[in-house]
Amino acid sequence: MLAARSEVQVDNEEVRVTEWRLAPGSATGHHTHGMDYVIVPVVAGEMTIVAPNGERSNAQLAAGKSYFRKAGVQHDVLNETSTEIVFLEIELKP
């Protein structure tokens, strides 16, 4: 699987904002979120979430419709569709 592309846009004492681009067939790689975070989809799409135990689920993204998650989330995010997924990840520093 291809690696997703990321670009940190803001990184200061309060937040880190990263733009993620997942081309078709790419993935973020398994990771653990160390901070609370907000995801802001830039485009509509569908991503596949893989939990550490291998359980898979699909998440529908609506452009501009944000969601919040607490620190500690562990997963891999895959794009198994034919269109690019783009979202901003806003990590809230303690």
C-alpha positions as CSV (number, residue, x, y, z in Angstrom):
1,M,0.0,0.0,0.0
2,L,1.2,3.5,-0.8
3,A,2.0,6.0,2.0
4,A,-0.3,8.9,2.6
5,R,1.2,12.4,2.2
6,S,1.1,14.8,5.1
7,E,2.1,18.5,5.4
8,V,2.2,20.3,8.8
9,Q,0.7,23.7,8.2
10,V,0.8,25.1,11.8
11,D,2.8,23.9,14.8
12,N,2.9,26.0,17.9
13,E,2.4,25.7,21.6
14,E,-1.3,25.2,21.3
15,V,-2.1,23.2,18.1
16,R,-0.6,21.3,15.3
17,V,-2.5,21.4,12.0
18,T,-1.6,18.8,9.4
19,E,-3.1,18.4,5.9
20,W,-3.4,14.7,4.9
21,R,-3.8,13.5,1.3
22,L,-4.6,9.8,0.7
23,A,-4.4,8.9,-2.9
24,P,-6.4,5.8,-4.0
25,G,-4.6,2.8,-2.5
26,S,-2.7,4.7,0.2
27,A,-2.7,4.5,4.0
28,T,-1.5,6.5,7.0
29,G,0.1,3.4,8.6
30,H,-0.9,2.2,12.1
31,H,-0.5,5.0,14.6
32,T,-1.7,6.1,18.1
33,H,-3.0,9.7,18.6
34,G,-1.2,11.2,21.5
35,M,-3.4,14.3,21.7
36,D,-7.1,15.1,21.4
37,Y,-7.8,16.0,17.8
38,V,-10.4,17.4,15.3
39,I,-10.7,16.1,11.7
40,V,-12.0,18.6,9.1
41,P,-12.7,16.8,5.7
42,V,-11.8,19.0,2.7
43,V,-13.5,16.7,0.3
44,A,-16.3,14.2,0.6
45,G,-15.3,10.6,0.5
46,E,-15.0,7.3,2.3
47,M,-12.1,5.9,4.3
48,T,-11.5,2.5,5.8
49,I,-10.4,2.4,9.4
50,V,-8.5,-0.6,10.7
51,A,-8.3,-1.2,14.4
52,P,-5.2,-2.8,16.1
53,N,-7.2,-6.1,16.3
54,G,-7.7,-6.0,12.5
55,E,-11.4,-5.0,12.7
56,R,-12.4,-2.8,9.7
57,S,-15.0,-0.1,9.4
58,N,-15.9,2.5,6.9
59,A,-16.2,6.2,7.7
60,Q,-18.1,8.6,5.4
61,L,-16.6,12.1,5.1
62,A,-18.6,15.2,4.2
63,A,-16.6,18.2,3.1
64,G,-16.5,20.7,6.0
65,K,-18.2,18.5,8.5
66,S,-15.8,18.1,11.4
67,Y,-15.5,15.5,14.2
68,F,-13.6,15.3,17.4
69,R,-11.7,12.3,19.0
70,K,-9.9,11.9,22.3
71,A,-6.2,11.1,22.6
72,G,-5.4,7.4,22.6
73,V,-7.2,6.4,19.4
74,Q,-5.2,3.6,17.6
75,H,-5.8,2.8,13.9
76,D,-4.7,2.8,10.3
77,V,-6.6,4.8,7.8
78,L,-6.9,3.5,4.2
79,N,-8.2,4.9,1.0
80,E,-9.7,1.9,-0.9
81,T,-11.7,4.2,-3.2
82,S,-10.9,5.6,-6.7
83,T,-10.7,9.3,-5.5
84,E,-8.3,11.2,-3.3
85,I,-9.2,11.8,0.3
86,V,-8.1,15.2,1.8
87,F,-8.6,16.3,5.4
88,L,-7.1,18.5,8.0
89,E,-6.1,17.1,11.4
90,I,-6.0,19.6,14.2
91,E,-4.2,18.3,17.3
92,L,-4.9,20.1,20.5
93,K,-1.8,20.3,22.7
94,P,-2.2,20.0,26.5
